[in-house]
Amino acid sequence: MFLKLRVNLREATRSLLASMQRTLLALLGIVIGIASVIAMVSVGTIVKNEALRQFQDMGTDFITIGNLAGDGKGTLIGLQMVPKLHRLCPALVAMAPYGTAFGQLKLRGQLFGASVLGVTGNFSKVNNLKIGKGRPISDLDQEMYNCVLGDRLTGQLRQMGIINPIGLNVTVLDNVFTVIGCLERVSDNALRPIEINDGLMIPFWTLKRITGIDKVEAIVGRLAPDATTERAKGQILGAVGRVIKDRQPDINSAEALIAQMNKQMNLLTLLLGVVGSIALVVGGVGVMNVMLVSVSERRREIGIRRSLGAKQRDIQVQFLIESMLLCLVGGALGIALGVGGAYGIARYQAWVFIVSTEAMWLGVGVSALVGIFFGYYPARQASQLRIIEALRSS
């Protein structure tokens, strides 16, 4: 059995090398098809991993309560109401409310547009923020004019030659603030305020004093160790309903967002795989055409083999092996090209590159299946040639 397989492989290799130009054209279709599938499935996996990685430094025990600020005509939830909300929500071990404003940061005659977050003393801890220099806003800073810069502002100051801005006085919202800390960059996701990286943080009561508005935009909370997301949601809805009548807050949790991302990424990966499969089918049709031409050109060879005792099954196996060998070689090249393409995209986007083992096995399996599927008809045609007609072929 092994000897017969080795002979068939040798004959298949010889036949493919004998018509190199045609073989290369068929390989090109398979390589493009497999590379498309591998690259698209791999990129889908990388994007999914990147989306999930954004939650790793935050944890999955996060929950946000939004839609609290209303339409701007009046205060719906003020900072003084948050402790009452927290008492009514024992499923949350901590609550970190924040307010927002927009202004300009002035320094040495230069202006920088900046979002301003008014935060409480536990905001940095609840959001797992890391301080690169200095310290975070604390409860002792409330009503004081201290600020913590986000990563983007720190970078802009660095371009001005200010390496360590701690202790620097900057003008924000027409008031002079002292920089007490600089944040390290944090991953962006739907649970954190988008202003963290791009803006700066000041004490919440200081923001209220400057703007005259005690308005909580949203609250970031941490689940207690024994609490569930559903239990926390029920308590939050009940608590907000008691504090403010006829008010339904928007509640998002890491658990729900991760589940939604998984669903979307799986659908995206499936769609990408389907699109890549179209190119693969085109490549498979090319293989079938090459094999049909090969059968037509080797009719005399087939007739001689049949007259010397080869069975129909032997002829069919020989051409199937030739088709599979062509597809497997194309598949190997396609896998290498697809993985390389996925690596290039990941590096360009600054994503973490991972090799999807599922995609690799998919490439090998699909290559073999394409070889069998598109090689079966030519192999069957070859095996059913009548000996006399085949021998008469020139």
DRENDO-1510 file (C-alpha; in Angstrom, 1 decimal, always signed):
<recs>
REC; n; res; u; v; w
REC; 1; MET; +0.0; +0.0; +0.0 .
REC; 2; PHE; +2.7; +2.4; +1.0 .
REC; 3; LEU; +4.8; +1.5; -2.1 .
REC; 4; LYS; +1.8; +2.1; -4.4 .
REC; 5; LEU; +1.2; +5.5; -2.7 .
REC; 6; ARG; +4.8; +6.5; -3.2 .
REC; 7; VAL; +4.7; +5.5; -6.9 .
REC; 8; ASN; +1.5; +7.5; -7.4 .
REC; 9; LEU; +3.1; +10.5; -5.7 .
REC; 10; ARG; +6.2; +10.3; -7.8 .
REC; 11; GLU; +4.1; +10.1; -11.0 .
REC; 12; ALA; +1.9; +12.9; -9.9 .
REC; 13; THR; +4.9; +15.1; -9.2 .
REC; 14; ARG; +6.4; +14.2; -12.6 .
REC; 15; SER; +3.2; +15.0; -14.4 .
REC; 16; LEU; +2.8; +18.4; -12.7 .
REC; 17; LEU; +6.4; +19.4; -13.3 .
REC; 18; ALA; +6.1; +18.3; -17.0 .
REC; 19; SER; +3.5; +21.1; -17.5 .
REC; 20; MET; +5.0; +23.7; -15.3 .
REC; 21; GLN; +3.2; +26.7; -16.8 .
REC; 22; ARG; -0.3; +25.2; -16.4 .
REC; 23; THR; +0.6; +24.0; -12.9 .
REC; 24; LEU; +1.7; +27.4; -11.8 .
REC; 25; LEU; -1.5; +29.0; -13.1 .
REC; 26; ALA; -3.6; +26.4; -11.2 .
REC; 27; LEU; -1.5; +27.0; -8.1 .
REC; 28; LEU; -2.0; +30.7; -8.4 .
REC; 29; GLY; -5.8; +30.3; -8.1 .
REC; 30; ILE; -5.5; +28.0; -5.1 .
REC; 31; VAL; -2.9; +30.2; -3.4 .
REC; 32; ILE; -5.1; +33.3; -3.7 .
REC; 33; GLY; -8.2; +31.4; -2.5 .
REC; 34; ILE; -6.6; +29.8; +0.5 .
REC; 35; ALA; -4.7; +33.0; +1.4 .
REC; 36; SER; -8.0; +34.9; +1.3 .
REC; 37; VAL; -9.7; +32.5; +3.6 .
REC; 38; ILE; -6.7; +32.3; +6.1 .
REC; 39; ALA; -6.1; +36.0; +6.1 .
REC; 40; MET; -9.8; +36.9; +6.6 .
REC; 41; VAL; -10.4; +34.3; +9.3 .
REC; 42; SER; -7.1; +35.2; +11.1 .
REC; 43; VAL; -7.9; +38.9; +11.0 .
REC; 44; GLY; -11.4; +38.2; +12.4 .
REC; 45; THR; -9.8; +36.3; +15.2 .
REC; 46; ILE; -7.2; +39.0; +15.9 .
REC; 47; VAL; -9.9; +41.7; +15.9 .
REC; 48; LYS; -12.0; +39.6; +18.3 .
REC; 49; ASN; -9.0; +39.1; +20.6 .
REC; 50; GLU; -8.2; +42.8; +20.4 .
REC; 51; ALA; -11.7; +43.8; +21.4 .
REC; 52; LEU; -11.7; +41.4; +24.4 .
REC; 53; ARG; -8.2; +42.5; +25.4 .
REC; 54; GLN; -9.6; +46.0; +26.0 .
REC; 55; PHE; -11.5; +44.6; +29.0 .
REC; 56; GLN; -8.6; +42.7; +30.5 .
REC; 57; ASP; -7.1; +45.6; +32.4 .
REC; 58; MET; -10.5; +46.7; +33.6 .
REC; 59; GLY; -11.9; +43.3; +34.5 .
REC; 60; THR; -15.3; +41.9; +33.8 .
REC; 61; ASP; -17.0; +43.2; +37.1 .
REC; 62; PHE; -17.7; +46.6; +35.5 .
REC; 63; ILE; -21.1; +48.2; +35.1 .
REC; 64; THR; -22.0; +51.7; +33.9 .
REC; 65; ILE; -25.1; +53.7; +34.5 .
REC; 66; GLY; -25.7; +56.3; +31.9 .
REC; 67; ASN; -28.5; +58.6; +30.6 .
REC; 68; LEU; -28.5; +60.5; +33.9 .
REC; 69; ALA; -27.7; +64.0; +32.8 .
REC; 70; GLY; -31.1; +64.6; +31.0 .
REC; 71; ASP; -31.6; +67.3; +28.3 .
REC; 72; GLY; -29.7; +70.0; +30.1 .
REC; 73; LYS; -32.8; +71.9; +31.3 .
REC; 74; GLY; -32.3; +70.8; +34.9 .
REC; 75; THR; -30.5; +68.5; +37.3 .
REC; 76; LEU; -31.7; +65.0; +37.3 .
REC; 77; ILE; -29.0; +63.3; +39.5 .
REC; 78; GLY; -26.6; +65.4; +41.4 .
REC; 79; LEU; -23.5; +64.3; +43.2 .
REC; 80; GLN; -25.2; +64.5; +46.5 .
REC; 81; MET; -27.7; +61.8; +45.4 .
REC; 82; VAL; -25.1; +59.2; +44.6 .
REC; 83; PRO; -24.6; +58.0; +48.2 .
REC; 84; LYS; -28.3; +57.3; +48.4 .
REC; 85; LEU; -28.2; +55.4; +45.2 .
REC; 86; HIS; -25.2; +53.4; +46.4 .
REC; 87; ARG; -27.1; +52.4; +49.6 .
REC; 88; LEU; -30.0; +51.2; +47.5 .
REC; 89; CYS; -27.6; +49.0; +45.4 .
REC; 90; PRO; -25.7; +46.6; +47.7 .
REC; 91; ALA; -24.7; +44.6; +44.6 .
REC; 92; LEU; -22.2; +47.4; +43.8 .
REC; 93; VAL; -19.2; +47.6; +46.0 .
REC; 94; ALA; -18.2; +51.0; +44.6 .
REC; 95; MET; -19.7; +53.9; +42.5 .
REC; 96; ALA; -17.6; +56.5; +40.7 .
REC; 97; PRO; -19.8; +59.3; +39.2 .
REC; 98; TYR; -18.4; +61.9; +36.8 .
REC; 99; GLY; -19.4; +65.1; +35.1 .
REC; 100; THR; -18.1; +66.5; +31.8 .
REC; 101; ALA; -17.3; +69.9; +30.3 .
REC; 102; PHE; -15.3; +71.1; +27.4 .
REC; 103; GLY; -12.7; +73.8; +27.4 .
REC; 104; GLN; -9.3; +74.9; +26.4 .
REC; 105; LEU; -6.0; +74.3; +28.2 .
REC; 106; LYS; -3.8; +77.3; +28.0 .
REC; 107; LEU; +0.0; +77.1; +28.5 .
REC; 108; ARG; +2.7; +79.4; +27.5 .
REC; 109; GLY; +0.5; +81.1; +24.9 .
REC; 110; GLN; -0.6; +77.9; +23.3 .
REC; 111; LEU; -4.2; +76.5; +23.3 .
REC; 112; PHE; -5.1; +72.8; +23.5 .
REC; 113; GLY; -8.7; +71.7; +23.1 .
REC; 114; ALA; -9.5; +69.4; +26.0 .
REC; 115; SER; -12.4; +67.5; +27.5 .
REC; 116; VAL; -12.7; +68.0; +31.2 .
REC; 117; LEU; -13.9; +65.2; +33.6 .
REC; 118; GLY; -15.1; +66.1; +37.0 .
REC; 119; VAL; -14.4; +63.1; +39.2 .
REC; 120; THR; -14.5; +61.9; +42.7 .
REC; 121; GLY; -11.7; +60.5; +44.8 .
REC; 122; ASN; -12.4; +56.9; +44.0 .
REC; 123; PHE; -12.7; +57.4; +40.2 .
REC; 124; SER; -9.1; +56.3; +39.3 .
REC; 125; LYS; -9.3; +53.2; +41.5 .
REC; 126; VAL; -12.7; +52.1; +40.2 .
REC; 127; ASN; -11.6; +52.6; +36.6 .
REC; 128; ASN; -8.2; +50.9; +37.2 .
REC; 129; LEU; -6.3; +53.9; +35.9 .
REC; 130; LYS; -2.5; +53.9; +36.2 .
REC; 131; ILE; -0.6; +57.1; +37.1 .
REC; 132; GLY; +2.6; +57.5; +35.1 .
REC; 133; LYS; +3.8; +60.5; +37.2 .
REC; 134; GLY; +2.4; +62.2; +40.3 .
REC; 135; ARG; -0.8; +61.0; +42.0 .
REC; 136; PRO; -4.5; +60.8; +41.2 .
REC; 137; ILE; -7.4; +63.0; +42.3 .
REC; 138; SER; -8.4; +62.2; +45.9 .
REC; 139; ASP; -11.3; +63.2; +48.1 .
REC; 140; LEU; -9.0; +65.8; +49.7 .
REC; 141; ASP; -8.7; +67.6; +46.4 .
REC; 142; GLN; -12.5; +68.3; +46.1 .
REC; 143; GLU; -13.0; +72.1; +45.6 .
REC; 144; MET; -9.3; +72.5; +45.0 .
REC; 145; TYR; -7.8; +73.5; +41.7 .
REC; 146; ASN; -5.8; +70.5; +40.9 .
REC; 147; CYS; -5.8; +68.4; +37.7 .
REC; 148; VAL; -4.5; +65.1; +36.2 .
REC; 149; LEU; -3.6; +65.1; +32.5 .
REC; 150; GLY; -4.6; +62.4; +30.1 .
REC; 151; ASP; -2.1; +60.7; +27.9 .
REC; 152; ARG; -2.7; +62.9; +24.8 .
REC; 153; LEU; -2.2; +66.2; +26.6 .
REC; 154; THR; +0.9; +64.8; +28.3 .
REC; 155; GLY; +2.3; +63.9; +24.8 .
REC; 156; GLN; +1.5; +67.4; +23.5 .
REC; 157; LEU; +3.4; +69.0; +26.4 .
REC; 158; ARG; +6.3; +66.6; +25.8 .
REC; 159; GLN; +6.5; +68.0; +22.3 .
REC; 160; MET; +6.9; +71.4; +23.8 .
REC; 161; GLY; +9.9; +70.2; +25.8 .
REC; 162; ILE; +8.0; +69.7; +29.1 .
REC; 163; ILE; +9.0; +66.2; +30.2 .
REC; 164; ASN; +7.7; +66.4; +33.7 .
REC; 165; PRO; +4.6; +68.7; +34.0 .
REC; 166; ILE; +4.0; +67.9; +37.7 .
REC; 167; GLY; +3.6; +71.2; +39.6 .
REC; 168; LEU; +3.0; +73.1; +36.4 .
REC; 169; ASN; +0.2; +75.7; +36.4 .
REC; 170; VAL; -2.2; +75.5; +33.4 .
REC; 171; THR; -5.4; +77.5; +32.6 .
REC; 172; VAL; -8.5; +75.5; +32.1 .
REC; 173; LEU; -12.1; +76.8; +31.9 .
REC; 174; ASP; -10.6; +80.3; +32.7 .
REC; 175; ASN; -9.2; +79.0; +36.0 .
REC; 176; VAL; -5.6; +78.2; +37.0 .
REC; 177; PHE; -5.0; +74.6; +37.9 .
REC; 178; THR; -1.9; +72.8; +39.2 .
REC; 179; VAL; -1.0; +69.5; +37.5 .
REC; 180; ILE; -0.6; +66.8; +40.2 .
REC; 181; GLY; -0.5; +63.7; +38.0 .
REC; 182; CYS; -0.3; +62.3; +34.5 .
REC; 183; LEU; -2.2; +59.2; +33.4 .
REC; 184; GLU; -0.8; +56.3; +31.4 .
REC; 185; ARG; -2.7; +55.5; +28.3 .
REC; 186; VAL; -5.6; +53.1; +28.9 .
REC; 187; SER; -7.5; +50.9; +26.4 .
REC; 188; ASP; -10.6; +52.5; +24.9 .
REC; 189; ASN; -13.9; +50.7; +25.4 .
REC; 190; ALA; -17.6; +51.5; +25.9 .
REC; 191; LEU; -17.5; +51.4; +29.7 .
REC; 192; ARG; -14.8; +54.1; +30.3 .
REC; 193; PRO; -15.4; +57.8; +29.5 .
REC; 194; ILE; -13.8; +58.6; +26.2 .
REC; 195; GLU; -12.3; +61.7; +27.7 .
REC; 196; ILE; -9.8; +59.8; +29.9 .
REC; 197; ASN; -7.1; +59.6; +27.3 .
REC; 198; ASP; -7.8; +62.8; +25.5 .
REC; 199; GLY; -8.6; +65.2; +28.2 .
REC; 200; LEU; -7.9; +66.0; +31.9 .
REC; 201; MET; -9.6; +65.3; +35.2 .
REC; 202; ILE; -10.4; +67.8; +37.9 .
REC; 203; PRO; -12.3; +67.4; +41.2 .
REC; 204; PHE; -16.1; +67.1; +40.7 .
REC; 205; TRP; -17.0; +69.9; +43.2 .
REC; 206; THR; -14.5; +72.2; +41.5 .
REC; 207; LEU; -16.2; +71.6; +38.2 .
REC; 208; LYS; -19.5; +72.4; +39.9 .
REC; 209; ARG; -18.1; +75.6; +41.3 .
REC; 210; ILE; -16.8; +76.7; +37.9 .
REC; 211; THR; -19.9; +75.8; +35.8 .
REC; 212; GLY; -22.6; +76.2; +38.5 .
REC; 213; ILE; -24.1; +72.8; +37.5 .
REC; 214; ASP; -24.2; +69.8; +39.7 .
REC; 215; LYS; -24.9; +67.2; +37.0 .
REC; 216; VAL; -23.8; +63.6; +37.0 .
REC; 217; GLU; -23.3; +62.4; +33.4 .
REC; 218; ALA; -22.8; +58.7; +34.3 .
REC; 219; ILE; -21.7; +56.4; +37.0 .
REC; 220; VAL; -19.1; +53.7; +36.7 .
REC; 221; GLY; -19.6; +50.9; +39.3 .
REC; 222; ARG; -17.9; +47.7; +40.4 .
REC; 223; LEU; -19.9; +44.6; +41.2 .
REC; 224; ALA; -19.5; +43.0; +44.6 .
REC; 225; PRO; -17.7; +39.6; +44.6 .
REC; 226; ASP; -20.9; +37.6; +45.1 .
REC; 227; ALA; -23.2; +39.8; +42.9 .
REC; 228; THR; -24.5; +39.1; +39.5 .
REC; 229; THR; -25.0; +41.5; +36.7 .
REC; 230; GLU; -28.8; +40.9; +36.5 .
REC; 231; ARG; -29.1; +41.4; +40.3 .
REC; 232; ALA; -27.2; +44.7; +40.0 .
REC; 233; LYS; -29.3; +45.9; +37.1 .
REC; 234; GLY; -32.5; +45.2; +39.1 .
REC; 235; GLN; -31.3; +47.2; +42.1 .
REC; 236; ILE; -30.1; +50.1; +39.9 .
REC; 237; LEU; -33.4; +50.4; +38.1 .
REC; 238; GLY; -35.3; +50.3; +41.4 .
REC; 239; ALA; -32.9; +52.8; +43.0 .
REC; 240; VAL; -33.0; +55.3; +40.1 .
REC; 241; GLY; -36.8; +55.0; +40.0 .
REC; 242; ARG; -37.0; +55.9; +43.7 .
REC; 243; VAL; -34.7; +58.9; +43.4 .
REC; 244; ILE; -36.1; +60.2; +40.1 .
REC; 245; LYS; -39.6; +59.2; +38.9 .
REC; 246; ASP; -40.1; +57.9; +35.4 .
REC; 247; ARG; -36.4; +57.7; +34.6 .
REC; 248; GLN; -34.9; +54.6; +32.9 .
REC; 249; PRO; -31.1; +54.8; +32.9 .
REC; 250; ASP; -28.9; +53.0; +30.3 .
REC; 251; ILE; -27.1; +50.2; +32.0 .
REC; 252; ASN; -24.1; +48.5; +30.3 .
REC; 253; SER; -22.0; +45.7; +31.7 .
REC; 254; ALA; -18.7; +44.2; +30.6 .
REC; 255; GLU; -20.4; +40.8; +30.5 .
REC; 256; ALA; -23.1; +42.0; +28.1 .
REC; 257; LEU; -20.6; +43.9; +25.9 .
REC; 258; ILE; -18.2; +40.9; +25.7 .
REC; 259; ALA; -21.1; +38.6; +24.7 .
REC; 260; GLN; -22.3; +41.1; +22.1 .
REC; 261; MET; -18.7; +41.5; +20.7 .
REC; 262; ASN; -18.3; +37.7; +20.5 .
REC; 263; LYS; -21.5; +37.4; +18.6 .
REC; 264; GLN; -20.6; +40.2; +16.2 .
REC; 265; MET; -17.0; +39.0; +15.7 .
REC; 266; ASN; -18.2; +35.4; +15.0 .
REC; 267; LEU; -20.6; +36.8; +12.4 .
REC; 268; LEU; -17.9; +38.9; +10.9 .
REC; 269; THR; -15.4; +36.0; +10.8 .
REC; 270; LEU; -18.1; +33.9; +9.1 .
REC; 271; LEU; -18.8; +36.5; +6.5 .
REC; 272; LEU; -15.1; +37.0; +5.8 .
REC; 273; GLY; -14.7; +33.3; +5.4 .
REC; 274; VAL; -17.6; +33.2; +2.9 .
REC; 275; VAL; -16.1; +36.0; +0.9 .
REC; 276; GLY; -12.7; +34.2; +0.8 .
REC; 277; SER; -14.4; +30.9; -0.1 .
REC; 278; ILE; -15.7; +32.5; -3.4 .
REC; 279; ALA; -12.0; +33.0; -4.4 .
REC; 280; LEU; -11.3; +29.5; -3.3 .
REC; 281; VAL; -14.1; +28.1; -5.5 .
REC; 282; VAL; -12.7; +30.0; -8.5 .
REC; 283; GLY; -9.3; +28.4; -7.8 .
REC; 284; GLY; -10.9; +25.0; -7.5 .
REC; 285; VAL; -12.5; +25.4; -10.9 .
REC; 286; GLY; -9.1; +26.3; -12.3 .
REC; 287; VAL; -7.7; +23.0; -10.8 .
REC; 288; MET; -10.5; +21.1; -12.4 .
REC; 289; ASN; -9.8; +22.6; -15.8 .
REC; 290; VAL; -6.1; +21.8; -15.5 .
REC; 291; MET; -6.9; +18.2; -14.6 .
REC; 292; LEU; -9.4; +17.9; -17.5 .
REC; 293; VAL; -6.7; +19.1; -19.9 .
REC; 294; SER; -4.2; +16.7; -18.3 .
REC; 295; VAL; -6.6; +13.8; -18.9 .
REC; 296; SER; -7.1; +14.8; -22.5 .
REC; 297; GLU; -3.4; +15.1; -23.2 .
REC; 298; ARG; -2.6; +11.8; -21.4 .
REC; 299; ARG; -5.2; +9.6; -23.0 .
REC; 300; ARG; -2.6; +7.4; -24.7 .
REC; 301; GLU; -0.7; +7.0; -21.4 .
REC; 302; ILE; -4.0; +6.0; -19.7 .
REC; 303; GLY; -4.7; +3.4; -22.4 .
REC; 304; ILE; -1.2; +1.9; -22.1 .
REC; 305; ARG; -1.6; +1.6; -18.3 .
REC; 306; ARG; -5.0; +0.0; -18.6 .
REC; 307; SER; -3.7; -2.5; -21.3 .
REC; 308; LEU; -0.9; -3.5; -18.9 .
REC; 309; GLY; -3.4; -4.4; -16.1 .
REC; 310; ALA; -4.1; -1.1; -14.3 .
REC; 311; LYS; -7.7; -1.1; -13.0 .
REC; 312; GLN; -10.1; +1.8; -13.2 .
REC; 313; ARG; -9.7; +2.5; -9.5 .
REC; 314; ASP; -5.9; +2.8; -10.0 .
REC; 315; ILE; -6.3; +5.4; -12.7 .
REC; 316; GLN; -8.8; +7.3; -10.6 .
REC; 317; VAL; -6.6; +7.3; -7.5 .
REC; 318; GLN; -3.6; +8.5; -9.6 .
REC; 319; PHE; -5.4; +11.6; -10.8 .
REC; 320; LEU; -7.0; +12.2; -7.4 .
REC; 321; ILE; -3.6; +12.2; -5.8 .
REC; 322; GLU; -2.3; +14.5; -8.5 .
REC; 323; SER; -5.2; +16.9; -7.8 .
REC; 324; MET; -4.7; +16.8; -4.1 .
REC; 325; LEU; -1.0; +17.3; -4.4 .
REC; 326; LEU; -1.5; +20.4; -6.5 .
REC; 327; CYS; -4.1; +21.7; -3.9 .
REC; 328; LEU; -2.0; +20.9; -0.9 .
REC; 329; VAL; +1.1; +22.6; -2.3 .
REC; 330; GLY; -1.1; +25.6; -3.2 .
REC; 331; GLY; -2.7; +25.4; +0.3 .
REC; 332; ALA; +0.7; +25.5; +2.0 .
REC; 333; LEU; +1.8; +28.6; +0.0 .
REC; 334; GLY; -1.7; +30.1; +0.6 .
REC; 335; ILE; -1.4; +29.5; +4.4 .
REC; 336; ALA; +2.0; +31.2; +4.5 .
REC; 337; LEU; +0.7; +34.1; +2.4 .
REC; 338; GLY; -2.5; +34.5; +4.4 .
REC; 339; VAL; -0.7; +34.4; +7.8 .
REC; 340; GLY; +1.8; +36.9; +6.4 .
REC; 341; GLY; -1.0; +39.2; +5.3 .
REC; 342; ALA; -2.8; +38.9; +8.7 .
REC; 343; TYR; +0.6; +39.8; +10.4 .
REC; 344; GLY; +1.0; +42.8; +8.2 .
REC; 345; ILE; -2.5; +44.1; +9.0 .
REC; 346; ALA; -2.1; +43.5; +12.7 .
REC; 347; ARG; +1.3; +45.3; +12.8 .
REC; 348; TYR; -0.1; +48.2; +10.8 .
REC; 349; GLN; -3.0; +48.6; +13.2 .
REC; 350; ALA; -0.8; +48.0; +16.3 .
REC; 351; TRP; -2.8; +44.9; +17.2 .
REC; 352; VAL; -1.5; +41.9; +19.1 .
REC; 353; PHE; -0.8; +39.3; +16.4 .
REC; 354; ILE; -1.9; +35.7; +17.1 .
REC; 355; VAL; -1.8; +32.7; +14.9 .
REC; 356; SER; -5.2; +31.0; +14.7 .
REC; 357; THR; -4.7; +27.2; +14.8 .
REC; 358; GLU; -8.3; +26.9; +13.6 .
REC; 359; ALA; -7.4; +28.9; +10.5 .
REC; 360; MET; -4.3; +26.7; +9.9 .
REC; 361; TRP; -6.2; +23.5; +10.1 .
REC; 362; LEU; -9.0; +25.0; +8.1 .
REC; 363; GLY; -6.5; +25.8; +5.3 .
REC; 364; VAL; -5.1; +22.2; +5.3 .
REC; 365; GLY; -8.6; +20.7; +5.4 .
REC; 366; VAL; -10.0; +23.0; +2.7 .
REC; 367; SER; -7.0; +22.4; +0.5 .
REC; 368; ALA; -7.6; +18.6; +0.7 .
REC; 369; LEU; -11.3; +18.9; +0.2 .
REC; 370; VAL; -10.8; +21.2; -2.9 .
REC; 371; GLY; -8.4; +18.6; -4.3 .
REC; 372; ILE; -10.9; +15.8; -3.8 .
REC; 373; PHE; -14.0; +17.7; -4.9 .
REC; 374; PHE; -12.6; +19.3; -8.0 .
REC; 375; GLY; -10.3; +16.4; -8.9 .
REC; 376; TYR; -13.0; +13.7; -8.7 .
REC; 377; TYR; -14.7; +14.5; -12.0 .
REC; 378; PRO; -11.5; +14.6; -14.1 .
REC; 379; ALA; -10.2; +11.4; -12.3 .
REC; 380; ARG; -13.5; +9.7; -13.0 .
REC; 381; GLN; -13.3; +10.8; -16.6 .
REC; 382; ALA; -9.8; +9.3; -16.9 .
REC; 383; SER; -10.8; +6.0; -15.3 .
REC; 384; GLN; -13.8; +5.5; -17.6 .
REC; 385; LEU; -11.8; +5.9; -20.9 .
REC; 386; ARG; -12.1; +2.9; -23.1 .
REC; 387; ILE; -8.8; +1.2; -23.7 .
REC; 388; ILE; -9.0; +1.0; -27.5 .
REC; 389; GLU; -10.0; +4.6; -27.9 .
REC; 390; ALA; -7.3; +5.7; -25.5 .
REC; 391; LEU; -4.6; +3.8; -27.4 .
REC; 392; ARG; -5.7; +5.3; -30.7 .
REC; 393; SER; -5.1; +8.8; -29.3 .
REC; 394; SER; -2.0; +10.5; -30.6 .
</recs>
